[in-house]
Amino acid sequence: MHTVVRGAGAFGLTVLLLATATACRNGGSSAAEAAPTTPAADSGAATGLGAQQLDWHACAAPTSAQGNGTAPAADWQCATLKAPLDHGKPHGPTIGLALIRSRATDEQHRIGSLLFNFGGPGASGVATLPALAPTYANLNSRYDLVSFDPRGVGASAGVKCLDDQAMDAATAADGTPDTPDAVKALDDSNARFVTACEHNSGTVLPYVDTESAARDMDLMRQVLGDRELSYFGISYGTQLGGVYAHLFPQQVGRMVLDSVVDPTKDPQQAALGQAQGFQLALGDFMKACAAQAGAACPTGAGGDEGTAKVAALVQRLAQSPLPTRRGRQLTENLAVTGIAAALYSQETWPALAAGLTEAMEQGAGDTLLELADALNGRDAQGHYTNLNAANRAINCVDARQRYSDQDVEQQLPQFRAVSPVFGSYTAWGLTGCTGWPVPGKTAHPEVAAPGAAPILVVGTTGDPATPLEGAHTMAQQLGAGVGITVTLRGEGHGGYNTGNPCLRQTVDAYLLDGTVPADGTTCG
C-alpha cells in the first residue's frame, strides 16, 4: 500500500516488515489515464549489464538504513548488482543494488530464483528475508530465495532525509491539525522533510520510481540466469509485480501477489479505503477482545462504544501526551500509529489490548509507543531506517497527484465518517507530496499484462492496509486468464504469512509444481 502519512511514515507497510521489527507499513481505467507502454527489450542486453557477474560473498550485518541487527547465518550470500541510474540512459551513471540469497536446498530439482519484495515501499529485502526465511522454507527446497533493497531503499542508493532527532520530532508531531496554526505547523514540518530529502538525495529522487524498480528486477532476472521471473510480492510489492508484468509480460514465470494494492485508485481513494480497512480491523479486534476478556477488555463490548473509547483516548493525547519509561511521550500521532501497527496481524492483537489498557487505565504509553516505533522503523537506540524517507520518495515520484490543505479539509467529513480513529490521520497524510521537488509520473500504475502467464492474486477478507477489493481489481486489470484470485477468510496483512494450511498448500503447489488453482478459490 502506498499511502503517505505525513509526519508518521506509512500505514501501508507489510506486516512482515513489522514482524521483523518487533522481533529484535488511482481511479478509473488505467488505460484511459496513462499512455500504453510498449514492453521493453532486456535493459541488460542493451547496456551489457545483463552479462555482469555477481560477486556473492558472506553478508555483513544490516546497516542502520536497513535496520541494524546481526549478520545472517553463513548460508546466506550477498552481492551488489549494477543498474542504470536512469533506465532511459542505459550507458549513463550506475547505482548499486544490494541483493541477498539462500541457495535451493534440493539442487537436483532446483527451479531457479524466487525474488521477493516485502512492501512499504521502503522495506529492506536484504534485512527482511533472512528474518522470515522459516516462513518460506518449503519454497527454499527448489528455489534460491532472493531479495533486494529496491532503488532508494537501504543499501541501494538509499534516500536520506531527516536525521534521527528530527525524525523523532516529525513522527510525534500533530498529524491531525484542528486550527490554522496547527495546519501551518504541519505544513512547516512537511517542508523541512522535503527540503532535507532534496538536499541529501536530490540526485536520486527522480529515479526511485516503481517502473525503474521493475526494470531493475528484469535485469536481476537476466543476471541470475533465469529465463522467466518467479516473484513473490507483498503489499506494495504487488504493485511492483503488476508493473513488471505490464512491462515484461513474456518474462512472467510464476508470480504471487499477496495483500494487493488496488492499481486503479488514486491516492485519495486509496487513503479512504485504508481508513475504512483499519476501522474494520479495529472492529474485528474489539469483537475478539470482548469475547475473550469480557469486562476486562479496554474497548468494552466493541462496536460504536469501543470506537468511541479509542477515539476519546486519541483526542486526550492531542492535549496531554502520556509519559513512557523511555522518557519520550506518547502523542496522538504515535498512538494512532501504534494502534494501526498492531492491527496488521492477529498475533499483535494481545499487544494492542495491553497497550490500550495501559494507556486508558494506567496513564502510560510504553506499549503503544513500542508498536509505533516498529512501524516507523525506529530501534531502541533511537536510530531510524530510511523507511520513511524511501516511502515518501517512491510514492511522490510515482503519483502525479498533489493535494493542498484545502483539498484535505473538503474531504475530512468523508474520512471521519468511515473512521473516527483513523480518518483524519489518513486524510492529512495526502499532503505528504506537497512541494516535492520531483513531479509524479502517473495518475496510477499500469498493470495490464495481456499474454502473461497466470498470476496468483491473494486477498484477505480482514486485511486493514490493502482491502480485499484490491485483489479483485488487480486481477481484472491484469487481464482475463492472467489474474487468478485466491481469497483467505481471515485477519491481517499478508495472507501466506498467517500459515493458513489451505493457502500455503495452494501457493506452494503453484510455485513448486505449476498447478494453477481455479479462479475464485477460497481458503479459511
N, C-alpha and C positions, 0 to 999 in steps of 0.2 A: 504494500500500500504506500501511496506517495504523498499523503497529506503532510504539509509542512506546518508544524506548530511553533509559532514564533516564541522564542524565549524558553522553550521546553523540549526541544527535539521533536520527534515524530511519534505518534501513536503507532504508526504502521510498521513497526519492527517485528519481524517474525519472532514467535515465541521461542524458537530455537536459540536465537541470539540472547534473549532474556534468560533462558535456562542456563546458558554458559556463564553469564554474568553473575547470576545468583549462586551458582555452584562454586566459585572461587571466593525494534518499533521498524470524462471528456465527451459531451453529449452529442447524440445523433450518429449518423453513419460516418465512420471514419473515412470511407472512400469519398464522401462529399466534402470533407474538411481538409484533406491533405492530398497533394498530388500523388498519383501512383508511383511507386518506386520500382524500378527495374531490378530484379535480382542481380547482385553484383558478382563480378568474377572474383575468384580467390584473391584476396588482397595480398596474401603472402606470395603467391605465384607472380604477381605483378611487380612486387618490390624485392623479391629474393628473400624476404624474411621468413617465408614459409619453409625454406630449406635450412634454417638455423638449427643448430644442435644445442639442446639444453644441457647445462652442467648441473646435474642432480647431485645434491650433497646433503649432509646431515643438517637438520633445521636448527636454527638458533631460537632462543626464547622470543615470544612475540614482543614487538616494540610497544612503546607507550601508545602510539597511534592505533595499534592493533588491539590493545587491551592488556598488555603486560602478561605476567604469568610465567610458567616454566616451559622449557623446551619440550616438544613432544618426544615420544619414545623413538628409539633408534630405527624402527622400521618405517618411519616417516621420512620422506625426502623433499627437499625444497629446491627451487630453481627460479631464475628470472628470465622472462620472455621479453624480447624487444618487440615493440609495436610502434607504428607511426603515431606521433602526437596528433597529427591531422590526417585522417584516412583519405582526405581529398588531395593530400600532397604526400603520396607514398614514399617519395625519395627524400622527404624533409627530415626534421629532427625526430628522434625516437624517445620513447619513455620505457621504463622497465616495469613489467607486471609480475608481481610476486605469485608464485604457484606452489602448491603442496600436493603430495600424492602418497597413497598407500597402495603398493602393488597387489594385484589379484593373488589370492592365496591358492587358487587352483589354476596354475599357469597352463596346464594342458587344455582346459576348457575356457580359457580367457576370451571374453568377447571384445574388450577394448577398454577405453576410458569412459567413466561416467562423471561428467562435470556438474558441480553443484554451485548454486548461488542461493544464499540464505536470506536475502532480502534486505530491507532497510528502506531505500537504498542507503548503503553505508556500512553494512556488515562485512567484517574481515573474514573471508572464507579460509584464509591461512590459519587464523586463530580458532575459528569455529569448528571446522571439520574434524580435527583430532579429538576435540572435546565431545563430539557427538558420534564418533565412529561406531560405538557399540550399537547404535540405532540402525546402522546400515551394514552390520556385519554379514548378513546373508548376501547382500549385493556385492560385498567385497570379495566373495568367493570367486566371482567370474569377471569382475570389473576392477581396474585400477580406479580407486576413488580419488578424484582430483577436484581441488577447489582453488580459488584465486582471490586476490584483492582486486576488485574492479578498478579501473582508472579513477583516480581521485580519492581512493579509499586506502587506508592503512599504509602499506609499504609500496603502493603503486602510484607514485606521484601524488601522495595524499594531500588533499586540500587542508590548508591551515588557516584558521580564523582567529578566534579569541584565545587568550591564554587561560590557564586553569582558574585563576582568581576571577577573571572576567566571566568565565563560564558559570561559576557559582552564582554570580550576581544575575546573569541572564536567565538561568533556569529557575531561580527563586522569584524573579520579578512578577509583577501583576500582569497576568496574561488575559484578564477579562476586565478591561477598564470600564468604569461606570461614569466617569466625569471627563470633561475636556482635558483637565490637567493629567489625568491618568492615561488618556489616549496619547497625549503628547509624550509622556514618559515612555510609553511603549514604542512609539514611533522613533524616539531618540535611541532606545535600546536596540531596535532593529537596525537603525542607520549605523550604529557602532559595529554591529556584527558584519554588515555588508561591507563597510569600509575596511575592516580588518581582513576579510576574505580577499578583497581586491588587492590590498597592499601586500599580503603574504603569498597569494597564489594566483595573481592575475593572469599569469602566463598560461595556466592550465584550465582556467574556468570555462573557456569556450569549448573545450574538448572532452568534458566528462559526461556527455550525454549518453543516453541509453543506446542509441543507434551505433555510436562509436564502440561502446562496450560489446554490442552484439558482433560487430566486425572483429573485435579482439577475440571473441570466442571462436569465430571461424578460423582465425589464424592459429589459435590453440589447437583446434581440431587437426589442422594440417601438420603442425609441428609434433603433435603427439602421435601422428601416424594413423589417424582414423579416417576412413572413407566417409563416414557419416558421423554426426554429432549425437551422442547419447547424453541426455541432460536431465537434471532434477532441479527445478526451480521452485522456490517457496516465497510466498508473499510478493514483494517487488520482483523477485526472481521469476515470477510468472509473466510479468510484463516484459522483462528482458528476454525470456524464452519466446514469447509471442512475436516480439520484434525480430528476433533471429529467424524464426520460421517464415516470417514475411520476406525477409531479405534473401534467405537461402533455403527455399522450400525443398530443393532437391538434395540438400545436405542433412535434412532432418532424419535422424535414425529413430531411436526410442526416447521419447520425451515425456516427462511427467511435470505438470504444472499444478501445484498444491497450494490451496488458500489463495484464491485467484483475484487479482486486481481487475476490475471492470474496465476494459480498454475504451469504452465509449463515453465514459463520464468525464466531464471537465472537473477541475479541482473543487469548485463549489459543490457540485453534485456528489463528488466522492466524499468530501468532508461531511456533508449532511448524512450520507449513508453510513459513514463511520460513526458519527454521533449516535445514530439510531442503533447501530450494531453494538456499540459499547453499552448503551442503555438496555438493550435486550440481554446482553450477557450479565449485566448487573442484576437485572430481574431474575435471571436463572440462578445466579449465586445466592440472592436473598431467599429464594424459594427453597433451595437446598439447605441453606443455613437454618431457616426456621424449622424445617423438617427434622434436622439433626440435633439442633441445640435448643429449640423451643424458646423459652423466655430469655435464655442466656444469649441468644443471637443479638448482636448490636443493632441490627436493622429490623428487629421485631418480626412481624408477620410478613414483611416484604411488601411488594406491590407499591402503591402510591405512598403508603405510610413509610415504608423503608426508604424510598427515593427521597421523601421529604426530610428524613433524618440525615441522610448523606448530604443532601443539598444544604441543609442548615449548618452542618459541620463545615462544609467548604466555605460558606458565607462568613461564618465566625472567624475562620482562619484569615480571611481577607483583612480583617481588622486586628486580630490578635493571634499571630502565629504561635505555634506550640514549641516548647523547648525540646531538645534532644540531648542525649548523653555525649554526642559528638561536639556539642557547642554550637551547632548550626540550628536554624529554626525550620520547622515545617510550615511553609507558607501555603496559601491557597493553590498556587500553581504546582508546587511539589506534591501536595496531597492529591490533586486530580491526576497528576502523572503516576503517582504510586498506586492509586486505585485502578487506573487503566492497566498498569503493568501486571497487576495480579489477575486481571480478567483474561489474559492471554491463554491461560491453562487452568484446568481444574486442579492441577497439582499445587497451584499457588492460592487457591481459594482459602485454605486454612490460614495462610499468612494474612490475607485480606481481612478475615474475621478478627484475627488477633490485632491487626493494625487499627481497625475501626474501633474495637473495644478499648484499646489503649488510648486512642485519641479522644473518644467520646466520654470515657469514664475515668481515665487516669490523667488526662491532660498532658500526655506525652506523644511525641510524633516519631519515635525511633523507627518503628517497623515500616510505616508508610514512606519515610524518608529513604530507608534502605531499598525499598521497592522502586522508588523514583530514581535513585542513583543507578540501579541496574538498567533501567530503560534508557537513561541518559548517557550510559557509558562512563560512569564515574567510579573509580575504585576507592578503596578505604583510605588511601593516602592522598586523595584529592586530585588525582590525575584523570583527565578525560581522554578517551579515544577520540579519533577525528570523526566519529559517527555523526554528530550534529552538523559539523561543517560539510562533510561529504553529502549528507542527506539533503541539505539545503542547496548545495551547489548543483547536484544532479537534477533535483526536482525543478530548479529555476531555469536551467538551460534546456530542460525537456519541454516545459509547459509555457505556452505563449501568453497565457492569461496573467494579468496583473490587477490586483484588487486594491481599491482605496479604502480608507476608513469609512467613507460614506457607503460604499458597497456593502461592507460588513454590517453597518448599523441598519441598513434596509433589510438585511437577511436575518438579523438576530431573532426576531419573533419566531420565525420558522424553525431555527435551530433550537431555541429554548423549548419550543413545543414538543420536539421529538426527544429532547433530553434536558431536564432541568440540571443535571450534573455535568454533562459533557458538552452541551450545545454551545454555550458562549465560548468555551475553550477552543473547540474546533473551528468555530466561525472566525474568531480573531486570528487563528493560525493562517488564514487565507492571505493575510498581508505579508507573509514571510518573504515573498519575492519582490515586494515593492522596492524600487530603487536598485534592483540587482543590475550589476554593470554589463551583463551579457543578455541579449534578448533570447526569449524562449523559442524553440524550433517549431513546435507543432501544437495544434489545439488538443490533440490526444494521440496516443500511439496507433500506428497502423499495424495490424496483426493478420490480415487476410493472407492465407497461405495455400492457395489452390495448388494441388499436385503434391503436397507434402504427405508423408506417411502419417498414419493415425497417431494423435497426441492425446494422452490421458489428461483430463481436466478434472481435478478433485476439489470439491467444495464441502464444507461442514456446516450443518444447519445452525449451530450456535456460535459461529465464528464472529468475534467482535470487530476485528480490524478489516476483514475482507468479506463482507456479507455474501451468503450463498448465491445470490442472483448474479454476482460477478462471474462465477464459474459457468453458468448457463450462457451468459452473454459472450464470454470469451470463446466458448465452443462454437457458438453461432458465427462469430466474427472470423474464426479460423477457417470455417467453411464446411460444407456438407462432406461427411466421410472423413474429415480431419479431426475435428474436436469431438472427443468421446467423453461424455460426462460420467463421473462416479461420485455419488453423494454419500457422505458419512453423517449419520444421525448422531450428533454428539456436541460436545462443547470444545471451545478452544481454537487456537490459530495454529495450523499445521496438522493436518489430518493423519498423515503417515506416522508422525511422531507420537501420536496418542497410543500407539501399539495395538489398535483395534485389529484383531486377527483376520477378519474378513478383508479389511482394506489392505493390510500387509500382504495377504495372500494374492489379492487381485493385482496390486502394483508389482510385486515380485515376479508373478507369472508373466506379466507383460515385459518387464525389463530383462528377466533372465531367459525366458523361453519365447518371447514374441507373441504371447497369447493376448489378443486384444479383447477386452470384455465387451459385453453388449452395452450399447449406449443407453444411459439411464440406470445403470447398475447402482443399487443402494446397499450400504452396509450399516450395521448398528441397529 
